[in-house]
Amino acid sequence: MRKLFLRLLLVPLAISTVFLSLTGRRAVGQDLQGPKQDMKDAGHDATDAARKTGRATEKTTKKGVHKSAKAVNKGSRKVERKTEPQP
């Protein structure tokens, strides 16, 4: 009797869980999207990643160039002070 009760309770519960999970995904739109759209999305993601990487590289390079220019300027002032004629 107990096994029959568990089967009668668990089978509809399992079926309803599967049904709700499938309809829930379709409501969000995950299953409606085809492989063509998946490839388009992957292409857009790759483009965005390349742009971000390019901008980060540009920013880092600019910082490095400015830092080295300051160091060169500092060194040239130091040399200039040392080579000034003494009064």
C-alpha positions in Angstrom: 0.0 0.0 0.0 2.8 2.4 0.9 4.7 1.6 -2.4 1.6 2.3 -4.4 1.0 5.6 -2.6 4.6 6.7 -3.2 4.4 5.7 -6.9 1.1 7.6 -7.3 2.7 10.6 -5.6 6.2 10.6 -7.2 5.3 9.9 -10.8 3.0 12.9 -11.3 5.5 15.0 -9.3 8.3 14.0 -11.6 6.2 14.6 -14.8 5.1 18.0 -13.6 8.7 19.0 -12.7 9.9 18.0 -16.1 7.1 19.9 -17.8 7.6 23.0 -15.8 11.3 23.1 -16.4 10.8 22.8 -20.1 8.1 25.4 -20.3 10.1 27.7 -18.1 13.1 27.6 -20.4 10.9 28.3 -23.4 9.3 31.3 -21.7 12.8 32.8 -21.2 13.7 32.1 -24.8 16.7 29.8 -24.5 15.3 26.9 -26.5 13.8 29.1 -29.2 17.2 30.4 -30.2 18.7 28.5 -33.1 22.3 27.7 -33.9 22.6 30.6 -36.4 21.8 33.1 -33.6 24.2 31.3 -31.3 27.0 31.9 -33.8 26.0 35.5 -34.2 26.1 36.0 -30.5 29.5 34.3 -30.3 30.8 36.6 -33.0 29.5 39.7 -31.2 31.1 38.5 -27.9 34.4 38.0 -29.7 34.3 41.4 -31.2 33.5 43.0 -27.8 36.4 41.1 -26.2 38.8 42.3 -28.9 37.7 45.9 -28.5 38.2 45.7 -24.7 41.6 44.1 -25.1 42.6 46.8 -27.6 41.5 49.6 -25.4 43.3 48.2 -22.4 46.5 47.7 -24.4 46.2 51.3 -25.7 45.8 52.6 -22.2 48.7 50.6 -20.8 51.0 51.6 -23.6 50.1 55.3 -23.2 50.9 55.1 -19.5 54.2 53.4 -20.2 55.2 56.0 -22.8 54.4 58.9 -20.5 56.3 57.3 -17.6 59.4 56.7 -19.7 59.2 60.3 -21.2 59.1 61.7 -17.6 62.2 59.6 -16.7 64.0 60.8 -19.8 63.1 64.4 -19.0 64.3 64.0 -15.4 67.6 62.4 -16.6 68.2 65.2 -19.1 67.6 67.9 -16.5 70.1 66.1 -14.2 72.7 66.0 -17.0 72.1 69.6 -17.8 72.6 70.7 -14.2 75.9 68.8 -14.1 77.2 70.3 -17.3 76.3 73.9 -16.6 79.4 76.2 -16.4 80.3 77.1 -12.9 80.4 80.8 -12.1 
